[in-house]
Every structure is written in structure tokens, then in C-alpha cells.
Amino acid sequence: MKRTLALAAALAAFPLTLSSAALAAPEPTPGAGITASPQTYRQNTELKAELGGRSAGSYLGADGELVTTVTSEADAALVRAEGAEPRLVERSGAELRGAQQTLTETSIPGTSVGIDPRRNQVVVEADSTVSKADLARLQRAAAAQDGAVRLVRIPGVFKEEIAGGDAIYGGGYRCSSAFNVSSGSTRYFVTAGHCTNAATDWRATSGGAVIGQRHGTSYPTNDYGIVRYTDGSSPSGNVNLYNGSHQDITSAADPVVGQAVRKSGSTTKVTSGTVTATDVTVNYGSGNIAYGMVRTTVCSAGGDSGGAHFSGSTALGIHSGSGGCTDGVNGSAIFQPVREALSAYGVNVY
């Protein structure tokens, strides 16, 4: 369901783990084979809208059922009425978002700041480019939040990773396309905004014929873009699994912390992991800051930018960047939620 771009400007990033001012250990996470059901996606969306800042978010429990954090018995009853499991926690979403904003305002490149509802904390990742002085600033800011912030050091460098599922080329770069989408009879593909910023014309092979032209782009702040097919083709709506087969995509949803996710990109092909935080702010440096992103344990590398993050037949996101992959298994891939891009351009997966 996609053609992928692999922008030759591979921006690699790798995750390490830093010293932390952590609280309790995280809740057990589901195994790699556990995925969210359509009912879980629906519950997550509805509870998020109903609870707003009173909840610090939801996640999948060890049994794969949705667990929603609350700070009152009244809200716990509301969660049970929706068929999910409530968990009473110390801090509301409003409190954690306030702490997140404080840490984000340090404006330190090489960091990602997001809420982990399993810990009921803001988790800050700082990459290897963060200086001792800036790390000390982060530690002071975290300490002032009375246990609401956990600081983690990762060994690599947060970078946009120009590339994705099927390779696409433009402006001297290689990227990946995430998902084929449509509006009426017009076909497009969505990819990363830092990819579409780089070129107007896009090709399926380096130096080949133009297959599409940029129709829209949004980066920084967001990280999505859209290319309209101009070669008369009608590509199928699936994702390349790089084993001779493809995954059909039939719907799109917002991800849930704790759920299993797969990524298809033109460099590292198909890799798997778990969603660890949503509504993440990532500072890639040079003034490039992306908001509302999703953090995972998926491995990725330069050229994967724009690729597909998905679970079964459900589209979840567009690959943005990462802190790299230190052991070939555990990574720190960041993706842009795809539903935001679909809404912005008035298109749908198919």
C-alpha cells in the first residue's frame, strides 16, 4: 500500500539509557505478539475525549486489556462503564503535561519528552550530544517536579531518518513512503514532512521517472507530507514486508502505550517493538522540534524516514527518526501519528 522513499541523507540515531531519577518500576508490558483490538482503539479514543486532563493516559496491561489511569473513584466508575480497567494513580494528565511543558521549555536539542502512563511519569530521553551542562539543567528541572519526571540517557543521536517502507527518491535523498491513501479517485502516498520538504518530484528508483509530486508538507512542529501520484498508476493499499509478501491496510488508529507495533522501512526493512509513550516532543536540533509524536522500542536507521508503523491491518504512524539501535533489537524509533496527517489532507487509507 505504499511505495517507500529512502532519502540518501540518512540521519541515524541511537538509544541509550541514562541515569534516572525514576520512581516505581513500570507495569508489565504485553509480549511482542499482543496487539490492540478495534474495540481497544475505540475505548482509548472515547476515554481520552471523556476524561481529558483528568487522566494521565491509557496503556495495554499484561493481558492485552486497556488500562486507563484516573485520580478519582468517580472517573474509575466511568472507565469501568466503558469496559476498560481503571488504575488509580497519583498524578493527573494535567499535572504531567505541566511537568512535560517545563522540561520541553529547556529547549535542549537531542531530547525527547513524553508521558508514560504505566509509570505515571514524564520520561525524558537525552542523547549523546547533550552536554554535561545541559544534562545538569535537565536534572535540576526534573528534580523540581517532585518525582514526576524520569531522566534516561540514550547512547545515540536523535535524528530524522530520511527513508521508509518502499524506497522513494527526491532532491538527492532517499526516503520511504508510509501508506497509500486516496481522496475520491485521486491516489497519494503519505511520508515524513522532513522528506517532502526536500523535494517536489519523487521517484521509485534513483534517477528514474517521476511517479508523483509533493501536494503538501508539514515540518517542523508536525512531521508529515503527502505526494500525489502523477504516473497514472493505481497502487495497492498494502505495506511491504520484505519477505515477498505484503500487509493489507484497511484502517487507521491512534496507538496505545504498551501495544506491539511493526515498522517497514527501506533500510532496516521490517522491525518490531512496543509503544512506550504518546504525545512526545522531540528536539532534533537546528530548531527542528516535533510535537505530538509517539516513542517506541522499534529499531530503525537512516533512510527509514517516512516508513510505515502499523499493527496488523491498522495504520498507526509515519516514521520520523530515532536515537538509533544499539543491539539490532532494542531501538527508540519515533513516529508521527498517521490519523493527524489523514485528517489534515482529507484522505483515507484503503
C-alpha positions in Angstrom: 0.0 0.0 0.0 2.9 2.1 -0.3 5.9 3.0 -2.2 8.8 3.9 0.0 11.2 6.7 -0.1 14.7 6.3 1.2 16.3 9.7 1.3 20.0 9.2 1.0 20.6 11.7 3.7 20.4 9.1 6.3 20.2 10.6 9.7 21.0 7.9 12.2 20.1 8.0 15.8 20.6 5.5 18.6 19.1 5.0 22.0 21.0 4.6 25.3 19.9 4.6 28.7 20.8 7.3 31.1 20.9 7.8 34.8 17.4 8.3 36.1 15.5 9.8 38.9 12.9 7.2 38.5 10.0 6.1 40.6 8.4 2.7 40.7 9.2 0.1 38.0 6.8 0.2 35.0 3.9 -2.1 34.8 4.5 -5.4 33.0 4.1 -4.9 29.2 2.4 -7.3 26.8 4.5 -9.6 24.8 5.5 -8.7 21.2 2.6 -10.7 19.8 -0.1 -8.8 21.7 -1.9 -6.2 19.6 -4.7 -3.8 20.3 -8.1 -4.8 19.0 -10.6 -2.4 17.2 -12.5 -2.3 20.5 -9.3 -1.2 22.3 -8.7 1.6 19.8 -12.3 2.8 20.2 -12.2 2.7 24.0 -8.9 4.6 24.0 -10.3 7.3 21.8 -13.5 7.7 23.7 -11.9 7.7 27.2 -9.3 10.2 26.1 -12.1 12.5 25.0 -14.2 12.0 28.1 -11.5 12.2 30.7 -9.3 14.9 29.2 -6.7 16.2 31.6 -8.1 14.1 34.5 -6.3 11.0 33.0 -2.6 10.6 32.5 -3.4 8.2 29.7 -4.1 4.6 28.9 -2.0 1.5 28.2 -2.3 -2.2 27.4 -1.9 -4.4 30.5 -0.1 -7.7 30.5 -3.3 -9.4 29.4 -3.7 -7.0 26.5 -6.7 -5.3 28.0 -6.9 -1.5 28.1 -5.9 0.1 31.5 -6.8 3.8 32.0 -5.2 6.0 34.7 -7.5 8.1 36.9 -7.3 10.0 40.1 -10.8 9.6 41.5 -13.3 6.9 42.1 -15.9 8.7 40.0 -13.6 8.5 37.0 -12.8 4.9 37.8 -16.5 4.1 37.5 -16.7 5.9 34.2 -13.8 3.8 32.9 -15.4 0.6 34.0 -18.6 1.6 32.3 -16.6 1.8 29.0 -15.4 -1.8 29.6 -11.8 -0.8 30.4 -9.8 -1.3 33.7 -9.2 1.8 35.8 -6.0 2.3 37.7 -5.8 5.0 40.5 -2.6 7.0 40.2 -1.0 9.9 42.0 -0.8 12.4 39.1 -3.4 13.5 36.6 -2.7 14.2 33.0 -2.9 17.9 33.5 -0.2 17.7 36.2 2.1 15.6 34.0 1.6 17.8 31.0 2.6 20.7 33.1 5.8 18.9 34.0 6.3 18.0 30.4 5.9 21.6 29.3 8.5 22.7 31.9 11.1 20.1 30.6 10.2 21.0 27.0 10.9 24.7 27.6 14.5 23.9 28.5 14.8 23.7 24.6 17.7 21.3 24.7 18.4 19.6 21.4 18.9 15.8 21.5 15.9 15.2 23.8 12.5 13.6 23.7 9.9 14.3 26.3 6.8 12.2 26.7 4.3 10.8 29.2 4.5 7.1 30.2 1.1 6.3 31.7 2.4 3.0 33.1 4.9 4.8 35.3 2.6 7.8 35.8 5.7 9.9 35.0 7.1 12.1 32.3 10.1 10.3 30.7 12.9 12.4 29.2 15.4 10.8 26.9 18.7 12.6 26.4 21.0 11.5 23.6 24.8 11.5 23.5 25.0 15.1 22.2 23.5 16.6 25.3 26.4 18.2 27.2 27.1 17.8 30.9 25.9 21.4 31.5 22.6 20.8 29.6 22.2 17.4 31.4 22.6 19.2 34.7 19.9 21.7 33.6 17.6 18.8 32.8 18.3 17.1 36.1 17.5 20.3 38.0 14.3 20.8 36.1 13.4 17.2 36.7 14.2 17.3 40.4 11.8 20.3 40.8 8.9 18.2 39.6 8.7 16.2 42.8 9.2 12.8 41.3 7.0 13.3 38.3 10.0 13.1 35.9 12.3 10.3 35.0 15.5 11.0 33.1 17.1 8.4 30.8 20.3 8.7 28.8 20.5 7.1 25.4 23.8 6.4 23.6 23.0 7.5 20.1 21.8 10.8 18.5 18.2 11.8 17.8 18.0 12.4 14.0 15.4 12.4 11.3 16.0 9.2 9.3 15.1 10.1 5.8 13.6 6.9 4.3 10.7 4.4 4.8 8.8 1.2 3.7 9.3 1.2 -0.1 12.2 3.5 -1.2 11.4 6.8 -2.8 13.9 9.3 -4.1 13.8 13.1 -4.4 16.2 16.0 -4.2 19.2 13.7 -3.8 17.6 11.9 -0.8 16.1 8.5 -0.2 13.0 8.1 2.0 10.2 5.7 2.4 6.5 6.0 1.8 4.3 5.1 4.7 0.8 4.4 3.3 -1.0 4.8 0.0 -4.1 7.0 0.5 -6.9 8.3 -1.5 -9.5 11.1 -1.8 -12.1 10.0 -4.3 -10.3 8.6 -7.3 -7.1 10.5 -6.7 -4.2 8.5 -5.2 -1.4 9.7 -3.0 1.1 8.4 -0.5 2.0 9.9 2.8 5.5 10.1 4.1 7.6 12.2 6.6 7.4 16.0 6.3 11.2 16.4 6.5 11.3 14.2 3.4 8.7 16.2 1.4 10.4 19.4 2.5 13.5 18.2 0.5 11.9 17.9 -3.0 8.9 18.4 -5.2 9.3 15.5 -7.6 9.6 11.9 -6.3 10.8 8.7 -8.0 10.5 5.0 -7.2 14.2 4.5 -8.3 17.2 6.7 -8.1 17.3 8.7 -11.4 14.1 7.0 -12.6 10.9 8.5 -13.9 8.9 10.8 -11.7 5.9 9.0 -10.1 4.5 11.8 -8.0 4.7 15.4 -6.9 4.5 17.0 -3.5 1.0 18.0 -2.6 1.6 19.2 0.9 4.3 19.2 3.7 4.4 20.0 7.4 7.7 20.0 9.2 8.8 21.0 11.8 6.1 21.1 14.5 4.5 18.1 12.7 6.3 15.6 10.5 4.1 14.5 7.7 3.8 15.2 4.0 1.8 13.9 1.0 2.7 13.2 -2.6 0.1 12.8 -5.4 0.7 10.1 -7.9 1.2 11.6 -11.4 2.2 8.5 -13.3 -1.3 7.2 -13.8 -0.7 4.2 -11.5 -3.2 2.7 -9.0 -1.0 1.2 -6.3 -2.5 -1.2 -3.9 -3.1 -0.3 -0.3 -0.6 -2.5 1.4 2.8 -2.4 3.2 5.9 -4.2 2.0 7.0 -6.9 4.5 10.3 -7.5 2.6 9.8 -11.3 2.5 7.9 -11.5 -0.7 4.5 -10.6 0.9 2.6 -7.6 1.9 0.3 -6.5 4.7 -3.0 -5.1 3.6 -4.1 -1.9 5.4 -7.8 -1.3 6.0 -8.0 1.2 8.8 -6.1 3.8 10.8 -6.0 4.4 14.6 -4.1 6.3 17.3 -1.6 4.0 19.1 -1.9 2.8 22.7 1.1 2.6 25.0 2.1 -1.0 25.5 0.9 -2.3 22.2 3.0 -4.2 19.7 4.0 -2.3 16.6 5.9 -3.1 13.4 7.8 -0.7 11.1 8.5 -1.2 7.4 11.4 0.9 6.1 13.7 0.7 3.1 16.9 0.5 5.2 16.1 -1.8 8.2 13.1 -3.4 6.4 10.6 -4.8 9.0 11.3 -4.4 12.7 9.1 -4.8 15.7 8.7 -3.3 19.2 6.4 -1.7 21.7 4.8 1.8 22.0 6.3 3.4 25.1 4.9 7.0 25.1 2.5 9.2 23.2 2.2 13.0 22.8 6.1 13.1 22.8 8.0 16.3 22.0 11.3 15.6 20.1 14.0 18.2 19.7 16.1 17.1 16.7 18.3 20.2 16.9 18.7 23.2 14.5 15.3 24.4 15.6 13.6 21.3 14.3 11.1 20.3 17.1 8.2 17.9 16.5 5.2 17.7 18.9 2.6 15.0 19.5 4.9 12.2 18.4 5.0 8.6 19.5 8.0 6.8 21.1 8.7 3.1 20.6 11.3 0.4 21.1 11.5 -0.3 17.4 14.9 -0.4 15.6 15.4 1.9 12.6 18.2 3.7 10.7 18.9 6.4 8.2 16.7 6.0 5.2 13.7 4.7 7.1 12.2 8.1 7.4 8.6 8.2 6.1 8.1 4.5 6.5 5.1 2.8 7.9 4.3 2.0 11.6 1.4 -0.4 11.8 -0.2 -3.2 13.7 -1.9 -5.9 11.7 -4.1 -4.2 9.1 -4.2 -0.9 11.1 -2.1 2.1 10.1 -0.6 3.8 13.1 2.1 6.2 12.1 4.8 7.7 9.8 8.4 7.1 10.7 10.2 10.3 11.8 13.5 9.4 13.4 15.2 7.7 16.3 18.1 7.6 18.7 19.3 4.5 16.8 19.5 0.8 17.5 22.3 -0.4 19.7 21.9 -4.2 19.5 19.8 -4.8 16.5 16.8 -5.5 18.6 16.1 -2.6 21.0 15.6 0.8 19.5 14.0 4.2 20.1 12.1 4.9 16.9 9.8 8.0 16.8 6.7 8.2 14.6 4.1 10.8 13.6 0.6 9.6 14.3 -1.0 8.9 10.9 -4.5 9.9 11.7 -3.4 13.5 12.1 -1.9 13.5 8.6 -5.0 11.9 7.1 -7.3 14.5 8.7 -5.0 17.4 7.6 -5.2 16.3 3.9 -8.7 14.8 3.8 -7.6 11.4 2.7 -8.1 7.8 3.8 -6.1 4.6 3.8 -7.5 1.9 1.5 
